[in-house]
Amino acid sequence: MRTDRSSSAIRLLWTAPLAFACQLLVIHLLDGAALRVALPLSHLLLLPFLLANSRLLGVRLIALGLALNLLAITANGGLMPVEQSAVDAVGKHTNVELTAGQHIPGSKNILLERDSIHLRPLSDVILLPVPQPFTRAVSAGDLAIVAGVVAVLTTLVLSHRPEPHP
Amino acid sequence: MTKLRGLITLALGAIGLLIVGLAAGAPFMMP
């Protein structure tokens, strides 16, 4: 997709659904070592989009968030660590028996004990103060990504405002 | 017509950017 106003044109946006679809396939079809290798790599499919639009501040914020998330993921063996207390607070897996070191089904997360998490401040340790079922455990990188998306959306909306008549 | 085209472009851009957020790892953007 490319908008008409060149200063705010967003390039290679079509690569985002492609990257997301690949991630969903990886998360739902793979496990073990294959999952731990393929998940971080699937994030890199966003690189062409990020590079092509790096002139936009919001896209730089998204890239920063992605880099922070990838740091936490690679430091913990290929999956994003989360603690039992956060899993309990989110409440989506109350019927599933999870053990430390286990991939949480349908997610990018691995359940780890607090002391065994590397780069813990970059992991999913921030609990959004909203009631269930909307509670989410997020990372600092996630917050940067959302800020970046909002910034780019704002740029996009402003660039499509009707131009004032002289 | 031009206005409609602009709105459609804007909507597609917004959807695409939300998917960027998902693909970059923001789980709370998931419905």
N, CA and C atoms of all chains as a GROMACS GRO file, in nm:
protein
  591
    1MET      N    1   0.083  -0.118   0.000
    1MET     CA    2   0.000   0.000   0.000
    1MET      C    3   0.087   0.124   0.000
    2ARG      N    4   0.040   0.229  -0.070
    2ARG     CA    5   0.115   0.353  -0.072
    2ARG      C    6   0.016   0.467  -0.085
    3THR      N    7   0.023   0.562   0.007
    3THR     CA    8  -0.069   0.674  -0.002
    3THR      C    9  -0.015   0.774  -0.103
    4ASP      N   10  -0.101   0.870  -0.142
    4ASP     CA   11  -0.064   0.960  -0.250
    4ASP      C   12   0.026   1.075  -0.206
    5ARG      N   13   0.019   1.112  -0.081
    5ARG     CA   14   0.098   1.227  -0.036
    5ARG      C   15   0.236   1.178   0.004
    6SER      N   16   0.332   1.207  -0.079
    6SER     CA   17   0.460   1.138  -0.073
    6SER      C   18   0.532   1.153   0.060
    7SER      N   19   0.517   1.269   0.128
    7SER     CA   20   0.593   1.288   0.252
    7SER      C   21   0.550   1.190   0.360
    8SER      N   22   0.424   1.145   0.355
    8SER     CA   23   0.377   1.054   0.459
    8SER      C   24   0.345   0.916   0.401
    9ALA      N   25   0.387   0.889   0.280
    9ALA     CA   26   0.355   0.760   0.216
    9ALA      C   27   0.413   0.646   0.298
   10ILE      N   28   0.332   0.543   0.315
   10ILE     CA   29   0.378   0.425   0.388
   10ILE      C   30   0.405   0.316   0.286
   11ARG      N   31   0.526   0.268   0.285
   11ARG     CA   32   0.567   0.171   0.183
   11ARG      C   33   0.574   0.030   0.241
   12LEU      N   34   0.551  -0.065   0.155
   12LEU     CA   35   0.564  -0.209   0.188
   12LEU      C   36   0.474  -0.251   0.305
   13LEU      N   37   0.361  -0.183   0.322
   13LEU     CA   38   0.271  -0.219   0.433
   13LEU      C   39   0.216  -0.360   0.414
   14TRP      N   40   0.210  -0.405   0.289
   14TRP     CA   41   0.157  -0.540   0.262
   14TRP      C   42   0.244  -0.650   0.325
   15THR      N   43   0.366  -0.618   0.361
   15THR     CA   44   0.452  -0.721   0.421
   15THR      C   45   0.409  -0.752   0.566
   16ALA      N   46   0.333  -0.660   0.628
   16ALA     CA   47   0.292  -0.683   0.768
   16ALA      C   48   0.197  -0.802   0.781
   17PRO      N   49   0.089  -0.810   0.700
   17PRO     CA   50   0.003  -0.930   0.710
   17PRO      C   51   0.080  -1.058   0.680
   18LEU      N   52   0.175  -1.048   0.589
   18LEU     CA   53   0.257  -1.166   0.555
   18LEU      C   54   0.337  -1.211   0.678
   19ALA      N   55   0.402  -1.114   0.743
   19ALA     CA   56   0.482  -1.146   0.862
   19ALA      C   57   0.394  -1.202   0.973
   20PHE      N   58   0.276  -1.141   0.991
   20PHE     CA   59   0.186  -1.186   1.098
   20PHE      C   60   0.134  -1.327   1.070
   21ALA      N   61   0.100  -1.354   0.944
   21ALA     CA   62   0.052  -1.487   0.908
   21ALA      C   63   0.160  -1.592   0.933
   22CYS      N   64   0.284  -1.558   0.898
   22CYS     CA   65   0.394  -1.652   0.922
   22CYS      C   66   0.408  -1.679   1.071
   23GLN      N   67   0.395  -1.574   1.153
   23GLN     CA   68   0.408  -1.593   1.298
   23GLN      C   69   0.298  -1.683   1.353
   24LEU      N   70   0.176  -1.662   1.303
   24LEU     CA   71   0.065  -1.747   1.351
   24LEU      C   72   0.092  -1.893   1.317
   25LEU      N   73   0.140  -1.917   1.194
   25LEU     CA   74   0.172  -2.054   1.153
   25LEU      C   75   0.281  -2.113   1.243
   26VAL      N   76   0.384  -2.032   1.267
   26VAL     CA   77   0.496  -2.079   1.351
   26VAL      C   78   0.447  -2.114   1.491
   27ILE      N   79   0.365  -2.024   1.549
   27ILE     CA   80   0.319  -2.044   1.687
   27ILE      C   81   0.229  -2.167   1.699
   28HIS      N   82   0.144  -2.187   1.598
   28HIS     CA   83   0.045  -2.294   1.610
   28HIS      C   84   0.090  -2.428   1.554
   29LEU      N   85   0.191  -2.426   1.465
   29LEU     CA   86   0.230  -2.553   1.401
   29LEU      C   87   0.361  -2.610   1.454
   30LEU      N   88   0.447  -2.524   1.507
   30LEU     CA   89   0.579  -2.572   1.548
   30LEU      C   90   0.588  -2.584   1.699
   31ASP      N   91   0.684  -2.663   1.744
   31ASP     CA   92   0.715  -2.666   1.886
   31ASP      C   93   0.864  -2.699   1.903
   32GLY      N   94   0.907  -2.702   2.028
   32GLY     CA   95   1.046  -2.736   2.056
   32GLY      C   96   1.146  -2.641   1.992
   33ALA      N   97   1.258  -2.699   1.946
   33ALA     CA   98   1.366  -2.617   1.893
   33ALA      C   99   1.325  -2.541   1.767
   34ALA      N  100   1.242  -2.604   1.684
   34ALA     CA  101   1.198  -2.537   1.560
   34ALA      C  102   1.123  -2.408   1.593
   35LEU      N  103   1.036  -2.414   1.693
   35LEU     CA  104   0.960  -2.295   1.735
   35LEU      C  105   1.054  -2.186   1.785
   36ARG      N  106   1.152  -2.226   1.865
   36ARG     CA  107   1.244  -2.129   1.926
   36ARG      C  108   1.336  -2.061   1.824
   37VAL      N  109   1.359  -2.127   1.712
   37VAL     CA  110   1.440  -2.066   1.606
   37VAL      C  111   1.350  -1.982   1.513
   38ALA      N  112   1.235  -2.040   1.476
   38ALA     CA  113   1.150  -1.976   1.375
   38ALA      C  114   1.080  -1.851   1.429
   39LEU      N  115   1.046  -1.850   1.560
   39LEU     CA  116   0.971  -1.734   1.611
   39LEU      C  117   1.052  -1.603   1.604
   40PRO      N  118   1.176  -1.600   1.656
   40PRO     CA  119   1.252  -1.475   1.641
   40PRO      C  120   1.275  -1.439   1.494
   41LEU      N  121   1.300  -1.540   1.410
   41LEU     CA  122   1.325  -1.511   1.269
   41LEU      C  123   1.201  -1.452   1.201
   42SER      N  124   1.083  -1.499   1.243
   42SER     CA  125   0.960  -1.449   1.180
   42SER      C  126   0.940  -1.300   1.206
   43HIS      N  127   0.991  -1.252   1.320
   43HIS     CA  128   0.981  -1.109   1.348
   43HIS      C  129   1.060  -1.027   1.246
   44LEU      N  130   1.167  -1.089   1.195
   44LEU     CA  131   1.254  -1.015   1.103
   44LEU      C  132   1.187  -0.989   0.967
   45LEU      N  133   1.074  -1.057   0.943
   45LEU     CA  134   1.002  -1.031   0.818
   45LEU      C  135   0.949  -0.888   0.811
   46LEU      N  136   0.946  -0.822   0.927
   46LEU     CA  137   0.901  -0.681   0.929
   46LEU      C  138   1.014  -0.585   0.890
   47LEU      N  139   1.136  -0.637   0.882
   47LEU     CA  140   1.250  -0.548   0.855
   47LEU      C  141   1.234  -0.465   0.727
   48PRO      N  142   1.192  -0.524   0.614
   48PRO     CA  143   1.178  -0.442   0.493
   48PRO      C  144   1.083  -0.324   0.514
   49PHE      N  145   0.970  -0.350   0.583
   49PHE     CA  146   0.876  -0.242   0.612
   49PHE      C  147   0.940  -0.134   0.698
   50LEU      N  148   1.011  -0.176   0.802
   50LEU     CA  149   1.071  -0.080   0.896
   50LEU      C  150   1.180   0.003   0.826
   51LEU      N  151   1.260  -0.062   0.743
   51LEU     CA  152   1.367   0.010   0.674
   51LEU      C  153   1.310   0.107   0.571
   52ALA      N  154   1.206   0.062   0.500
   52ALA     CA  155   1.149   0.146   0.393
   52ALA      C  156   1.080   0.269   0.448
   53ASN      N  157   1.041   0.266   0.577
   53ASN     CA  158   0.966   0.378   0.635
   53ASN      C  159   1.039   0.441   0.754
   54SER      N  160   1.169   0.422   0.760
   54SER     CA  161   1.242   0.465   0.879
   54SER      C  162   1.245   0.618   0.895
   55ARG      N  163   1.203   0.692   0.792
   55ARG     CA  164   1.199   0.838   0.806
   55ARG      C  165   1.087   0.882   0.901
   56LEU      N  166   0.990   0.794   0.927
   56LEU     CA  167   0.879   0.828   1.016
   56LEU      C  168   0.917   0.795   1.160
   57LEU      N  169   0.897   0.892   1.249
   57LEU     CA  170   0.933   0.873   1.390
   57LEU      C  171   0.861   0.752   1.450
   58GLY      N  172   0.733   0.737   1.416
   58GLY     CA  173   0.655   0.626   1.470
   58GLY      C  174   0.712   0.492   1.430
   59VAL      N  175   0.760   0.484   1.308
   59VAL     CA  176   0.818   0.357   1.261
   59VAL      C  177   0.948   0.329   1.338
   60ARG      N  178   1.022   0.433   1.370
   60ARG     CA  179   1.145   0.413   1.451
   60ARG      C  180   1.109   0.360   1.589
   61LEU      N  181   0.998   0.411   1.644
   61LEU     CA  182   0.953   0.362   1.775
   61LEU      C  183   0.913   0.214   1.766
   62ILE      N  184   0.845   0.178   1.658
   62ILE     CA  185   0.807   0.037   1.639
   62ILE      C  186   0.933  -0.049   1.631
   63ALA      N  187   1.034   0.000   1.557
   63ALA     CA  188   1.160  -0.075   1.542
   63ALA      C  189   1.229  -0.091   1.677
   64LEU      N  190   1.224   0.016   1.759
   64LEU     CA  191   1.285   0.008   1.892
   64LEU      C  192   1.214  -0.099   1.977
   65GLY      N  193   1.080  -0.095   1.974
   65GLY     CA  194   1.003  -0.193   2.050
   65GLY      C  195   1.030  -0.335   2.005
   66LEU      N  196   1.037  -0.351   1.873
   66LEU     CA  197   1.066  -0.485   1.819
   66LEU      C  198   1.204  -0.532   1.863
   67ALA      N  199   1.302  -0.440   1.861
   67ALA     CA  200   1.438  -0.477   1.902
   67ALA      C  201   1.441  -0.517   2.050
   68LEU      N  202   1.369  -0.442   2.134
   68LEU     CA  203   1.364  -0.476   2.278
   68LEU      C  204   1.300  -0.613   2.299
   69ASN      N  205   1.191  -0.637   2.228
   69ASN     CA  206   1.125  -0.768   2.239
   69ASN      C  207   1.216  -0.880   2.192
   70LEU      N  208   1.287  -0.857   2.081
   70LEU     CA  209   1.376  -0.960   2.028
   70LEU      C  210   1.493  -0.988   2.123
   71LEU      N  211   1.539  -0.882   2.191
   71LEU     CA  212   1.645  -0.901   2.291
   71LEU      C  213   1.598  -0.997   2.400
   72ALA      N  214   1.478  -0.969   2.452
   72ALA     CA  215   1.425  -1.054   2.560
   72ALA      C  216   1.400  -1.196   2.509
   73ILE      N  217   1.350  -1.207   2.388
   73ILE     CA  218   1.318  -1.339   2.331
   73ILE      C  219   1.446  -1.421   2.310
   74THR      N  220   1.547  -1.360   2.248
   74THR     CA  221   1.670  -1.435   2.220
   74THR      C  222   1.746  -1.466   2.349
   75ALA      N  223   1.740  -1.375   2.447
   75ALA     CA  224   1.810  -1.400   2.573
   75ALA      C  225   1.747  -1.515   2.651
   76ASN      N  226   1.623  -1.548   2.616
   76ASN     CA  227   1.554  -1.655   2.689
   76ASN      C  228   1.523  -1.775   2.599
   77GLY      N  229   1.609  -1.796   2.502
   77GLY     CA  230   1.600  -1.919   2.423
   77GLY      C  231   1.497  -1.920   2.313
   78GLY      N  232   1.450  -1.802   2.269
   78GLY     CA  233   1.362  -1.800   2.152
   78GLY      C  234   1.215  -1.775   2.180
   79LEU      N  235   1.178  -1.762   2.307
   79LEU     CA  236   1.039  -1.731   2.341
   79LEU      C  237   1.036  -1.620   2.445
   80MET      N  238   0.925  -1.545   2.448
   80MET     CA  239   0.914  -1.434   2.544
   80MET      C  240   0.875  -1.489   2.682
   81PRO      N  241   0.959  -1.465   2.783
   81PRO     CA  242   0.928  -1.520   2.916
   81PRO      C  243   0.814  -1.446   2.986
   82VAL      N  244   0.741  -1.523   3.064
   82VAL     CA  245   0.634  -1.465   3.146
   82VAL      C  246   0.630  -1.546   3.276
   83GLU      N  247   0.592  -1.479   3.386
   83GLU     CA  248   0.588  -1.545   3.516
   83GLU      C  249   0.449  -1.600   3.546
   84GLN      N  250   0.445  -1.694   3.640
   84GLN     CA  251   0.316  -1.756   3.676
   84GLN      C  252   0.217  -1.651   3.725
   85SER      N  253   0.266  -1.553   3.802
   85SER     CA  254   0.174  -1.452   3.856
   85SER      C  255   0.106  -1.375   3.743
   86ALA      N  256   0.181  -1.348   3.635
   86ALA     CA  257   0.123  -1.275   3.522
   86ALA      C  258   0.022  -1.364   3.448
   87VAL      N  259   0.056  -1.492   3.434
   87VAL     CA  260  -0.036  -1.585   3.367
   87VAL      C  261  -0.167  -1.593   3.446
   88ASP      N  262  -0.155  -1.599   3.579
   88ASP     CA  263  -0.274  -1.605   3.664
   88ASP      C  264  -0.358  -1.477   3.650
   89ALA      N  265  -0.288  -1.364   3.645
   89ALA     CA  266  -0.360  -1.236   3.637
   89ALA      C  267  -0.434  -1.224   3.504
   90VAL      N  268  -0.372  -1.272   3.396
   90VAL     CA  269  -0.438  -1.266   3.265
   90VAL      C  270  -0.556  -1.362   3.262
   91GLY      N  271  -0.538  -1.480   3.323
   91GLY     CA  272  -0.650  -1.572   3.343
   91GLY      C  273  -0.697  -1.649   3.222
   92LYS      N  274  -0.615  -1.654   3.116
   92LYS     CA  275  -0.659  -1.725   2.996
   92LYS      C  276  -0.627  -1.874   3.001
   93HIS      N  277  -0.540  -1.914   3.093
   93HIS     CA  278  -0.495  -2.053   3.095
   93HIS      C  279  -0.522  -2.118   3.231
   94THR      N  280  -0.636  -2.081   3.292
   94THR     CA  281  -0.666  -2.134   3.424
   94THR      C  282  -0.697  -2.284   3.419
   95ASN      N  283  -0.741  -2.332   3.303
   95ASN     CA  284  -0.777  -2.475   3.292
   95ASN      C  285  -0.662  -2.561   3.242
   96VAL      N  286  -0.547  -2.497   3.219
   96VAL     CA  287  -0.434  -2.571   3.163
   96VAL      C  288  -0.325  -2.584   3.270
   97GLU      N  289  -0.273  -2.705   3.284
   97GLU     CA  290  -0.164  -2.727   3.379
   97GLU      C  291  -0.032  -2.688   3.313
   98LEU      N  292   0.026  -2.578   3.358
   98LEU     CA  293   0.151  -2.531   3.297
   98LEU      C  294   0.266  -2.554   3.394
   99THR      N  295   0.380  -2.592   3.339
   99THR     CA  296   0.498  -2.608   3.423
   99THR      C  297   0.607  -2.514   3.374
  100ALA      N  298   0.700  -2.480   3.462
  100ALA     CA  299   0.809  -2.389   3.427
  100ALA      C  300   0.889  -2.446   3.310
  101GLY      N  301   0.920  -2.359   3.215
  101GLY     CA  302   0.996  -2.404   3.098
  101GLY      C  303   0.907  -2.445   2.982
  102GLN      N  304   0.776  -2.438   3.003
  102GLN     CA  305   0.682  -2.483   2.900
  102GLN      C  306   0.635  -2.367   2.813
  103HIS      N  307   0.625  -2.394   2.682
  103HIS     CA  308   0.566  -2.296   2.590
  103HIS      C  309   0.417  -2.286   2.621
  104ILE      N  310   0.367  -2.163   2.634
  104ILE     CA  311   0.224  -2.144   2.660
  104ILE      C  312   0.151  -2.153   2.526
  105PRO      N  313   0.062  -2.251   2.512
  105PRO     CA  314  -0.001  -2.277   2.382
  105PRO      C  315  -0.067  -2.153   2.322
  106GLY      N  316  -0.047  -2.136   2.191
  106GLY     CA  317  -0.112  -2.025   2.120
  106GLY      C  318  -0.052  -1.890   2.148
  107SER      N  319   0.068  -1.886   2.205
  107SER     CA  320   0.129  -1.758   2.236
  107SER      C  321   0.278  -1.760   2.201
  108LYS      N  322   0.344  -1.644   2.220
  108LYS     CA  323   0.488  -1.636   2.199
  108LYS      C  324   0.562  -1.659   2.330
  109ASN      N  325   0.487  -1.694   2.435
  109ASN     CA  326   0.544  -1.694   2.570
  109ASN      C  327   0.593  -1.830   2.616
  110ILE      N  328   0.690  -1.824   2.706
  110ILE     CA  329   0.734  -1.942   2.780
  110ILE      C  330   0.719  -1.909   2.929
  111LEU      N  331   0.666  -2.004   3.004
  111LEU     CA  332   0.651  -1.984   3.148
  111LEU      C  333   0.785  -2.009   3.216
  112LEU      N  334   0.836  -1.909   3.286
  112LEU     CA  335   0.962  -1.925   3.358
  112LEU      C  336   0.948  -1.873   3.500
  113GLU      N  337   1.032  -1.926   3.588
  113GLU     CA  338   1.034  -1.873   3.724
  113GLU      C  339   1.109  -1.740   3.723
  114ARG      N  340   1.067  -1.652   3.811
  114ARG     CA  341   1.119  -1.516   3.813
  114ARG      C  342   1.272  -1.512   3.808
  115ASP      N  343   1.337  -1.596   3.889
  115ASP     CA  344   1.482  -1.590   3.900
  115ASP      C  345   1.554  -1.643   3.776
  116SER      N  346   1.486  -1.716   3.693
  116SER     CA  347   1.554  -1.773   3.576
  116SER      C  348   1.528  -1.694   3.448
  117ILE      N  349   1.464  -1.578   3.462
  117ILE     CA  350   1.437  -1.494   3.343
  117ILE      C  351   1.555  -1.401   3.319
  118HIS      N  352   1.609  -1.407   3.198
  118HIS     CA  353   1.715  -1.314   3.159
  118HIS      C  354   1.650  -1.184   3.108
  119LEU      N  355   1.716  -1.072   3.135
  119LEU     CA  356   1.663  -0.940   3.093
  119LEU      C  357   1.516  -0.924   3.135
  120ARG      N  358   1.488  -0.960   3.260
  120ARG     CA  359   1.349  -0.960   3.308
  120ARG      C  360   1.274  -0.829   3.282
  121PRO      N  361   1.338  -0.710   3.299
  121PRO     CA  362   1.263  -0.586   3.275
  121PRO      C  363   1.210  -0.574   3.132
  122LEU      N  364   1.270  -0.648   3.038
  122LEU     CA  365   1.222  -0.641   2.899
  122LEU      C  366   1.119  -0.749   2.867
  123SER      N  367   1.089  -0.835   2.965
  123SER     CA  368   0.994  -0.943   2.939
  123SER      C  369   0.851  -0.894   2.967
  124ASP      N  370   0.755  -0.984   2.956
  124ASP     CA  371   0.614  -0.947   2.976
  124ASP      C  372   0.583  -0.933   3.125
  125VAL      N  373   0.636  -0.828   3.186
  125VAL     CA  374   0.618  -0.810   3.331
  125VAL      C  375   0.520  -0.698   3.365
  126ILE      N  376   0.474  -0.626   3.263
  126ILE     CA  377   0.384  -0.513   3.290
  126ILE      C  378   0.239  -0.562   3.274
  127LEU      N  379   0.162  -0.554   3.383
  127LEU     CA  380   0.022  -0.596   3.375
  127LEU      C  381  -0.066  -0.474   3.350
  128LEU      N  382  -0.141  -0.479   3.242
  128LEU     CA  383  -0.231  -0.367   3.214
  128LEU      C  384  -0.344  -0.366   3.316
  129PRO      N  385  -0.370  -0.250   3.379
  129PRO     CA  386  -0.471  -0.244   3.484
  129PRO      C  387  -0.613  -0.238   3.428
  130VAL      N  388  -0.651  -0.343   3.359
  130VAL     CA  389  -0.787  -0.352   3.306
  130VAL      C  390  -0.845  -0.486   3.349
  131PRO      N  391  -0.980  -0.492   3.365
  131PRO     CA  392  -1.040  -0.616   3.415
  131PRO      C  393  -1.031  -0.729   3.311
  132GLN      N  394  -1.039  -0.852   3.361
  132GLN     CA  395  -1.047  -0.967   3.270
  132GLN      C  396  -1.178  -0.958   3.192
  133PRO      N  397  -1.186  -1.005   3.070
  133PRO     CA  398  -1.085  -1.082   2.997
  133PRO      C  399  -0.987  -0.996   2.917
  134PHE      N  400  -0.978  -0.867   2.950
  134PHE     CA  401  -0.893  -0.777   2.870
  134PHE      C  402  -0.753  -0.760   2.930
  135THR      N  403  -0.731  -0.819   3.047
  135THR     CA  404  -0.600  -0.807   3.110
  135THR      C  405  -0.493  -0.869   3.020
  136ARG      N  406  -0.381  -0.799   3.008
  136ARG     CA  407  -0.270  -0.851   2.929
  136ARG      C  408  -0.140  -0.823   3.002
  137ALA      N  409  -0.046  -0.920   2.991
  137ALA     CA  410   0.090  -0.896   3.039
  137ALA      C  411   0.172  -0.851   2.919
  138VAL      N  412   0.230  -0.734   2.928
  138VAL     CA  413   0.300  -0.678   2.813
  138VAL      C  414   0.443  -0.641   2.853
  139SER      N  415   0.522  -0.611   2.752
  139SER     CA  416   0.662  -0.574   2.775
  139SER      C  417   0.683  -0.426   2.745
  140ALA      N  418   0.799  -0.376   2.785
  140ALA     CA  419   0.834  -0.237   2.751
  140ALA      C  420   0.836  -0.221   2.599
  141GLY      N  421   0.885  -0.323   2.530
  141GLY     CA  422   0.888  -0.319   2.383
  141GLY      C  423   0.747  -0.306   2.325
  142ASP      N  424   0.652  -0.378   2.385
  142ASP     CA  425   0.513  -0.369   2.337
  142ASP      C  426   0.460  -0.227   2.347
  143LEU      N  427   0.491  -0.161   2.459
  143LEU     CA  428   0.442  -0.024   2.478
  143LEU      C  429   0.502   0.070   2.374
  144ALA      N  430   0.632   0.050   2.343
  144ALA     CA  431   0.696   0.131   2.239
  144ALA      C  432   0.630   0.105   2.104
  145ILE      N  433   0.595  -0.020   2.078
  145ILE     CA  434   0.531  -0.055   1.950
  145ILE      C  435   0.395   0.014   1.938
  146VAL      N  436   0.316   0.012   2.045
  146VAL     CA  437   0.184   0.076   2.041
  146VAL      C  438   0.199   0.226   2.022
  147ALA      N  439   0.296   0.285   2.093
  147ALA     CA  440   0.319   0.429   2.078
  147ALA      C  441   0.356   0.459   1.932
  148GLY      N  442   0.437   0.374   1.873
  148GLY     CA  443   0.478   0.394   1.735
  148GLY      C  444   0.362   0.381   1.638
  149VAL      N  445   0.276   0.281   1.661
  149VAL     CA  446   0.160   0.262   1.573
  149VAL      C  447   0.068   0.384   1.582
  150VAL      N  448   0.046   0.433   1.704
  150VAL     CA  449  -0.041   0.551   1.722
  150VAL      C  450   0.022   0.672   1.650
  151ALA      N  451   0.153   0.686   1.662
  151ALA     CA  452   0.221   0.800   1.598
  151ALA      C  453   0.207   0.792   1.445
  152VAL      N  454   0.227   0.673   1.388
  152VAL     CA  455   0.216   0.661   1.243
  152VAL      C  456   0.072   0.681   1.198
  153LEU      N  457  -0.023   0.627   1.275
  153LEU     CA  458  -0.164   0.647   1.242
  153LEU      C  459  -0.199   0.796   1.241
  154THR      N  460  -0.147   0.868   1.340
  154THR     CA  461  -0.172   1.012   1.348
  154THR      C  462  -0.117   1.082   1.224
  155THR      N  463   0.005   1.045   1.185
  155THR     CA  464   0.065   1.103   1.065
  155THR      C  465  -0.021   1.075   0.943
  156LEU      N  466  -0.071   0.950   0.936
  156LEU     CA  467  -0.152   0.909   0.821
  156LEU      C  468  -0.282   0.989   0.815
  157VAL      N  469  -0.348   1.002   0.930
  157VAL     CA  470  -0.476   1.075   0.935
  157VAL      C  471  -0.455   1.221   0.899
  158LEU      N  472  -0.353   1.282   0.957
  158LEU     CA  473  -0.327   1.424   0.930
  158LEU      C  474  -0.295   1.447   0.783
  159SER      N  475  -0.227   1.351   0.721
  159SER     CA  476  -0.190   1.369   0.581
  159SER      C  477  -0.311   1.355   0.488
  160HIS      N  478  -0.422   1.300   0.540
  160HIS     CA  479  -0.541   1.285   0.457
  160HIS      C  480  -0.648   1.390   0.489
  161ARG      N  481  -0.613   1.486   0.572
  161ARG     CA  482  -0.709   1.594   0.596
  161ARG      C  483  -0.722   1.677   0.469
  162PRO      N  484  -0.842   1.727   0.440
  162PRO     CA  485  -0.855   1.812   0.322
  162PRO      C  486  -0.766   1.934   0.335
  163GLU      N  487  -0.698   1.969   0.227
  163GLU     CA  488  -0.611   2.086   0.233
  163GLU      C  489  -0.695   2.213   0.232
  164PRO      N  490  -0.658   2.312   0.316
  164PRO     CA  491  -0.738   2.436   0.321
  164PRO      C  492  -0.732   2.513   0.190
  165HIS      N  493  -0.845   2.576   0.157
  165HIS     CA  494  -0.845   2.656   0.035
  165HIS      C  495  -0.768   2.785   0.059
  166PRO      N  496  -0.698   2.836  -0.043
  166PRO     CA  497  -0.619   2.958  -0.024
  166PRO      C  498  -0.710   3.079  -0.007
  167MET      N  499  -1.566   1.118  -0.515
  167MET     CA  500  -1.498   0.991  -0.547
  167MET      C  501  -1.356   0.990  -0.491
  168THR      N  502  -1.288   1.107  -0.508
  168THR     CA  503  -1.152   1.118  -0.456
  168THR      C  504  -1.153   1.107  -0.305
  169LYS      N  505  -1.258   1.166  -0.242
  169LYS     CA  506  -1.268   1.161  -0.097
  169LYS      C  507  -1.290   1.017  -0.050
  170LEU      N  508  -1.376   0.945  -0.122
  170LEU     CA  509  -1.402   0.805  -0.088
  170LEU      C  510  -1.274   0.723  -0.100
  171ARG      N  511  -1.202   0.748  -0.206
  171ARG     CA  512  -1.076   0.676  -0.228
  171ARG      C  513  -0.977   0.705  -0.114
  172GLY      N  514  -0.974   0.831  -0.070
  172GLY     CA  515  -0.887   0.868   0.040
  172GLY      C  516  -0.925   0.797   0.168
  173LEU      N  517  -1.056   0.787   0.192
  173LEU     CA  518  -1.104   0.720   0.314
  173LEU      C  519  -1.069   0.571   0.311
  174ILE      N  520  -1.086   0.510   0.193
  174ILE     CA  521  -1.053   0.367   0.181
  174ILE      C  522  -0.904   0.346   0.204
  175THR      N  523  -0.822   0.433   0.145
  175THR     CA  524  -0.676   0.424   0.165
  175THR      C  525  -0.642   0.437   0.312
  176LEU      N  526  -0.710   0.533   0.377
  176LEU     CA  527  -0.685   0.556   0.520
  176LEU      C  528  -0.723   0.434   0.603
  177ALA      N  529  -0.839   0.376   0.572
  177ALA     CA  530  -0.885   0.258   0.648
  177ALA      C  531  -0.788   0.141   0.628
  178LEU      N  532  -0.748   0.120   0.505
  178LEU     CA  533  -0.654   0.010   0.479
  178LEU      C  534  -0.520   0.034   0.550
  179GLY      N  535  -0.479   0.160   0.550
  179GLY     CA  536  -0.354   0.194   0.620
  179GLY      C  537  -0.365   0.167   0.769
  180ALA      N  538  -0.481   0.202   0.827
  180ALA     CA  539  -0.500   0.181   0.970
  180ALA      C  540  -0.498   0.031   1.003
  181ILE      N  541  -0.568  -0.047   0.921
  181ILE     CA  542  -0.569  -0.192   0.943
  181ILE      C  543  -0.428  -0.248   0.931
  182GLY      N  544  -0.356  -0.204   0.828
  182GLY     CA  545  -0.219  -0.251   0.807
  182GLY      C  546  -0.130  -0.218   0.924
  183LEU      N  547  -0.146  -0.098   0.979
  183LEU     CA  548  -0.061  -0.058   1.092
  183LEU      C  549  -0.094  -0.139   1.217
  184LEU      N  550  -0.221  -0.170   1.237
  184LEU     CA  551  -0.256  -0.255   1.351
  184LEU      C  552  -0.191  -0.393   1.336
  185ILE      N  553  -0.187  -0.442   1.213
  185ILE     CA  554  -0.124  -0.572   1.189
  185ILE      C  555   0.028  -0.561   1.211
  186VAL      N  556   0.086  -0.446   1.177
  186VAL     CA  557   0.228  -0.424   1.207
  186VAL      C  558   0.251  -0.440   1.358
  187GLY      N  559   0.162  -0.379   1.437
  187GLY     CA  560   0.173  -0.390   1.583
  187GLY      C  561   0.166  -0.534   1.629
  188LEU      N  562   0.074  -0.608   1.571
  188LEU     CA  563   0.063  -0.750   1.608
  188LEU      C  564   0.188  -0.827   1.569
  189ALA      N  565   0.234  -0.804   1.448
  189ALA     CA  566   0.350  -0.879   1.398
  189ALA      C  567   0.478  -0.843   1.474
  190ALA      N  568   0.481  -0.719   1.528
  190ALA     CA  569   0.599  -0.678   1.602
  190ALA      C  570   0.596  -0.730   1.745
  191GLY      N  571   0.480  -0.784   1.787
  191GLY     CA  572   0.479  -0.852   1.915
  191GLY      C  573   0.388  -0.796   2.021
  192ALA      N  574   0.305  -0.700   1.988
  192ALA     CA  575   0.218  -0.644   2.090
  192ALA      C  576   0.093  -0.731   2.108
  193PRO      N  577   0.090  -0.817   2.210
  193PRO     CA  578  -0.019  -0.914   2.222
  193PRO      C  579  -0.151  -0.850   2.259
  194PHE      N  580  -0.149  -0.734   2.324
  194PHE     CA  581  -0.275  -0.678   2.369
  194PHE      C  582  -0.348  -0.607   2.256
  195MET      N  583  -0.286  -0.605   2.137
  195MET     CA  584  -0.358  -0.552   2.023
  195MET      C  585  -0.440  -0.662   1.957
  196MET      N  586  -0.423  -0.784   2.008
  196MET     CA  587  -0.499  -0.897   1.957
  196MET      C  588  -0.642  -0.888   2.010
  197PRO      N  589  -0.744  -0.905   1.924
  197PRO     CA  590  -0.882  -0.896   1.973
  197PRO      C  591  -0.916  -1.009   2.070
   0.00000   0.00000   0.00000
